[in-house]
Amino acid sequence: MSVLRPMDKLPDLNRATVLLVSTEDALLQQLAESMIKDDCASELRVHLANSLPLPSNVSRPRIDLIVFVINLHSKYSLQKVEESLNYVDGSFFLGKVCFLVTGAGRESHCSVHRNTVMKLAHTYRSPLLFCDLQVESFRAALAQRLVRILQICAGHLPGISALNLLSLLRSPENPPSKEP
């Protein structure tokens, strides 16, 4: 079990791989299926994990993008993501990591405050996306967006890199406001 590094393996021609990390197995599986359904010029591979580190004895392709999914209704979800971040090499945070938050629609039921997740994304200088994965139309739109981000991170779209994308997706430099 070791730290994930973006350049551990050589890139594959017309193949892009995303790693979705979350404790929400059913929602993650639905998101993965939506991503695979999306029309994409590249061969798309989606790997699912409950947490990091990944077992080192398994042969796996180069990972082009890591998406950490946090459910605002579960403190355990946030805890597992925070623990998993220790197993990601710092160079991944140059545009190849994003945070996806789900469950923000019903804020009265949240056990994790939205600002906590915003601070986490700000600390790691990574984009933060919000989506209710239980609504199919939202999930399909998010899947399209993630596939586009993945293609950029894999280097399949000429003229834009993961670092360029990071500067476009990143929130303003001001830290989030204090929790109430």
C-alpha positions, 0 to 999 in steps of 0.5 A: 500500500503506497501513495498514488502518484500521477506519473507512476505509469505511462499514459495510454493512447486514447484511454482515460482512467478516473478513480472515484473514492467514496463510502457511498457504493450505490451512488458511486456505481450509478455515477460510474454507469452514467459516465460510461454511457456518455459519448466519449472519443476516448476509452473510459475506465472508471475505478471505484474505491471506498478509501485509499490506499489502494492495494499495491499488489493489483495491476492497474492503469495510470489514474488520470483523475481522482474524484473524492465524493463527500456526502454531507449526511455522513461524517464517516464519508468526510472522515474517510476522504480526509484519511485517504488524502494522505495517500495521494502525492502532492503533484496530483493536486495540480489539476488531477483531483476534485471534490464532489459533494452530494446531499446539499439539497436537504441542509437540515439533515446534514451532519457535515457543514458545507463550509467544512468541505469548502475549507477542505477543497481550499486547503488542497487547492482543488475544484469543488463540485456540488450535485445531488446524485440521487436525481438522474438528470443531475447525475447525467449532467455531472457525468458529462462534466466529469468525463470532459474534465477527465479527457483534459486531465488525460491530455486528450483535448489539445490546447488545454492541460489539467493545470489550465483547467484548475485555474478555471475551476478553482474558487476565488482565493478568499477562504470560505466564511466561518461556520455559524 
